Structures are given as C-alpha cells and as structure tokens.
Amino acid sequence: MQNMKDLRDFIDFLEKKNHLVRVTREVDPVLEINAIVDKLAREEGPAVIFENVKGSDLPVLGNLFGSHQRVAWSVGAESFFPNACHKMKEVVEGMSGEVDPALEEALGKSFMYAPLVEKIKQFGSFLKNRPVEVDQAPCKEVVYEGDQIDINMFPLTKLWPEDGDRFITMPLVITRDPENGELNVGTYRMMYLDKNKTCMHWLPKKHGSNHCFKAEEMGQELPVVVVVGCDPALGLSGCYSLRPPVDEFLYTGLLKGEGLEVIKADLSDLPVPAGAEIVLEGVIKPGIRATEGPFGEFHGYYSPPKETHVFEIQRITTRKDPIYHMATTGKPYTEIHYMSKAAERLSTALVYAMNSEISDMAFPKEGAGLYLMIIAIKKKRPFQAREMIEKVWKARDQASYISNIIVVDDDVDVHDLSDVMTAFSMHTRADQDLLISDRMDQDLEHPGLSPRGKGARLGIDATRKLKEENYTRERPAEVVMDEKIMKQVLDHWKSDGLDV
Ligand SMILES: Cc1cc2nc3c(=O)[nH]c(=O)nc-3n(C[C@H](O)[C@H](O)[C@H](O)COP(=O)(O)O)c2cc1C
C-alpha cells in the first residue's frame, strides 16, 4: 500500500480506485453541498469534487473521509478491521532505537508487542520520522497580503439551516505552547466573521485552546497557521488528541514511515505542510472574543452560540489552482464518525500495548462515537472492571468526554451491541455493579447535560462475577454443544443438503 504525498496524490489514487466522483453542475456552498455530502457519507459513498461552485473559482472536495476504506487508505493501510494492530505493528517497528524503559516494559508485557521489543532496539532512530524542512514548497505558489486578503474568495460552506454562518469545517490549526514551544495540530471549526477574521472554536482543554489561554495570560498574541487541504494522513491526525512528545507531525511521519515535508511559515516559526492547498497565517490577540454558532454538531443537535477567540488573518498563500476541502458533521453516522472509528482502532492497538488487561474497546455510533465506551477485559481478579472504570474516569483530554462505560469479558464482541447488551442483561446486578461518579466536567457540547458540560458518569460492570464479588452461588454452566458432535455435524453439513 503506497503512502500519499499530498491531497492531490490521494485524489488521483481515489479516482483510479473509483472512489471519487466529479459534479460539474453549479452547486451552492450554502446548504446544497452539505445536503449532497451528508447523504453520500451516510451511504459510505464516494468522495466528491464540486467543480462549479456558486460564488467561487475554487473546486470543493467533500466526503474525503466518508468511508472506512478511504480513512484506512489515507494513512497507507488497506483496512482497520478487525483492528488496526497490523498498522500499529508497523508503526512500532518503525519507531526504534530510543525506547523509553517504561514503554519497553509495557511492550514486553503485552501479548502483541512482546516479540517486537528486540526489533525495536535494532532499528534506526525513532526520530527518523520527524518532519523534513524544505526551502521551497507548492503551498507558497500564490501569495495574498494586505488588502488582497479576503476569505470570501474561498467557498466556505454553511452546513445546516440554523448554523450561525458559513464555516471552515476542515481546518488544521497549528500552534505552539507559548511557554515551552510544544507543537500542536487540531481540527477546530472556524466561523466566518469578516474578510480577514473568523471565530476559533477550540473547546476548553483542547491543546490549541490551552496554548491560547496561556498566551493571553502572558499578555501575548498567539501566532496561528491554518491549513485547508493537505496530506490526508496529517488531516486525520489533526483530529486525534496526541500529546507531546508525539505531536501530529511526528505521528503522521510514524504512520507513513517517513517524515512529512514542511516549510517554515512566513510570519512565524510554525511548520506548514509543504503540499498544503491553502494556508492562512495570522494571530489571536488577547482579550478579543466574538459570538460563534449555533452549529449542527456531530451528535445531531445544534450547539448554542458561545464566545470564542478571534483569528485575524494577516497573510494567505495557496498552491496554483487550490482545492478547498470541507467536512460534514451531523447525526451519526457521518464523515466525522468514520474518522473517529479510525482513531478508536489506532488507539486500541496502542492501548493493548500499554495495558495488557484490555483486549478490545469500542466507541459505538449510538454514543455519537464519544459518549459511550465499551471495554473488554481479560478478567483475572475481583473488582477489575471497577478499577478499569475508575481509571478511565481519571483520564485527561478527550477521554474526559466519555459519559458512560460498559466493561465486559473478553469473549464479548465490543463491536456488536447485541452481544454487549446480552452480557449486561446476564451479568449486571443493579445493586452492586453500577458505579455513578460525582458530577464531573464533561463535553460542553453534550446535548443531555444540564448544567452545560457538567454531569455524573455511569460505569456498568457487565463481566461475570467472582466469589469475592458477592457471587456466592455455583456458576451455572453455559449451554454449548459437544465439540466432537459439532465437528461431525459440520463435516456432513453440505452432504446432508443443509447448505441452502
Ligand atoms: C471535522 C472535524 C471538526 C471538528 N471540530 C472541532 C471543533 O470545532 N472544536 C473542537 O474543540 N474540536 C473539534 N474537533 C475535534 C478535534 O479535532 C479533536 O478533539 C482533536 O483531538 C483536537 O486536537 P487536540 O487534542 O490536539 O486539541 C473536530 C474534529 C473533526 C474531525
């Protein structure tokens, strides 16, 4: 499976694979484009390029990540199912030389990665996948400065009828921590305010938002680079909650097995992916806010208006004939949920490596891909499921948005809700196996919480109980056919004419 060099390379690849269609009829970026993209995403249909967009000379690319297959291709993998272990195995094989002793111990304990530890040591440096800086790049082919700056030249989309305005829905927002210089890339939507201003909708606790609040406390402007349209592996990494020392540029390099080409921005020291389609450079000034929203969210409800930071654009560069990339949100299942599923699969492989008690995990669409987590454990000791629930409650960043957790035994398929509900019905005792947390911070956008962003969390232990967990009776045997008889039956299945 080949790595993609940039967005255009991926578009060519998808066209050859019959995964991309071109619409030549004039379409409106206000509602009409999203009506098409939303329907395509729900049907796991192709990516689409709208070549004739009302009010703009640029083509719009939509539904790029709207299929499990395309999301896997975007990081050079054939598939993420049944899980992404294969891909992560390659990643771990590639990141060697300098292995943290704690990581080595964790990997050594893991059933999957133990054989890799030696290999990791033999390989070259982990750092070989760091970004590679170049002097000239296509992303700077065309420059707009001063009065030329007007983001109305781009076909910003309005997705849903009650949305507050048009939005940039697939931006990669690049910032540095003003204290320690740590880099971050995050996807945070940006609502149109003026020809050179947008809202910056990074929620509290997101890394970009942390950087901005720090800069504000220091009384400083925060330099920001926003990229629209780039290497699809970086596009995907931007929506993952990565933490230093592995930032999104390095993670993209790890996924690809080679460093991403970057060029220094013109107004700051921030790196810009060399093959980016559109680059907006500017600052966020301290103390300035604007009202953002409403916006039709990934859980299917509008989020109400809120005050956000304001991004002031000071320079725009683009490739010649740039492509404008938009993404859709809305009721599950849509484009953002395919991306989340990939995050789940990729992080599952890492979680396996770090915590050998977990055998699988899932964030089903019924929880909008974020609010319900199902964990399968290899249960060996009493109250292990409770420990797991309490561990997740302590987790930081995006994990703090998980409202409900169900823990099952490892013979339950976490991706099959009917299997999970069967375990719940058979093994959960209402008076002993439900954990309810204190009221905690949760997702500000969660439509069911009141007051906003605050709520208790539910943990359900749906594992089989042990004696020490007050299960004092003899466990009834499970109903399973005799193995020898079953084999005999299957051997005769066809010849008995049962294979209809
Ligand atoms: C299409 C799309 C739009 C998103 N919009 C937002 C947003 O407006 N605000 C936000 O905080 N997170 C948004 N996210 C989720 C963040 O990108 C995700 O939480 C990411 O991990 C943030 O990076 P960070 O953890 O480095 O802060 C969006 C994700 C996608 C895929």
The ligand as a MOL file (V3000), in Angstrom:
LIG
                    3D

  0  0  0     0  0            999 V3000
M  V30 BEGIN CTAB
M  V30 COUNTS 31 33 0 0 0
M  V30 BEGIN ATOM
M  V30 1 C -14.3380 17.6480 11.0540 0
M  V30 2 C -13.9750 17.8680 12.4890 0
M  V30 3 C -14.3630 19.0320 13.1400 0
M  V30 4 C -14.0280 19.2620 14.4740 0
M  V30 5 N -14.3900 20.4340 15.0690 0
M  V30 6 C -13.9910 20.7030 16.3320 0
M  V30 7 C -14.2710 21.9680 16.9200 0
M  V30 8 O -14.8800 22.8400 16.3330 0
M  V30 9 N -13.8210 22.1930 18.1820 0
M  V30 10 C -13.1140 21.2540 18.8970 0
M  V30 11 O -12.7060 21.5390 20.0200 0
M  V30 12 N -12.8480 20.0340 18.3640 0
M  V30 13 C -13.2650 19.7410 17.0930 0
M  V30 14 N -12.9860 18.5320 16.5300 0
M  V30 15 C -12.3020 17.5130 17.3350 0
M  V30 16 C -10.8290 17.8520 17.4780 0
M  V30 17 O -10.2300 17.9630 16.2200 0
M  V30 18 C -10.1350 16.7680 18.2750 0
M  V30 19 O -10.6470 16.8200 19.5820 0
M  V30 20 C -8.6320 16.9110 18.3170 0
M  V30 21 O -8.1180 15.8940 19.1310 0
M  V30 22 C -8.2090 18.2390 18.8430 0
M  V30 23 O -6.8220 18.2910 18.9200 0
M  V30 24 P -6.1060 18.4780 20.3220 0
M  V30 25 O -6.4700 17.2750 21.1570 0
M  V30 26 O -4.6700 18.4980 19.9590 0
M  V30 27 O -6.6030 19.7310 20.9030 0
M  V30 28 C -13.3020 18.2850 15.1930 0
M  V30 29 C -12.9100 17.1050 14.5420 0
M  V30 30 C -13.2330 16.9010 13.2060 0
M  V30 31 C -12.7970 15.6440 12.5300 0
M  V30 END ATOM
M  V30 BEGIN BOND
M  V30 1 1 1 2
M  V30 2 1 2 3
M  V30 3 2 2 30
M  V30 4 2 3 4
M  V30 5 1 4 5
M  V30 6 1 4 28
M  V30 7 2 5 6
M  V30 8 1 6 7
M  V30 9 1 6 13
M  V30 10 2 7 8
M  V30 11 1 7 9
M  V30 12 1 9 10
M  V30 13 2 10 11
M  V30 14 1 10 12
M  V30 15 2 12 13
M  V30 16 1 13 14
M  V30 17 1 14 15
M  V30 18 1 14 28
M  V30 19 1 15 16
M  V30 20 1 16 17
M  V30 21 1 16 18
M  V30 22 1 18 19
M  V30 23 1 18 20
M  V30 24 1 20 21
M  V30 25 1 20 22
M  V30 26 1 22 23
M  V30 27 1 23 24
M  V30 28 2 24 25
M  V30 29 1 24 26
M  V30 30 1 24 27
M  V30 31 2 28 29
M  V30 32 1 29 30
M  V30 33 1 30 31
M  V30 END BOND
M  V30 END CTAB
M  END
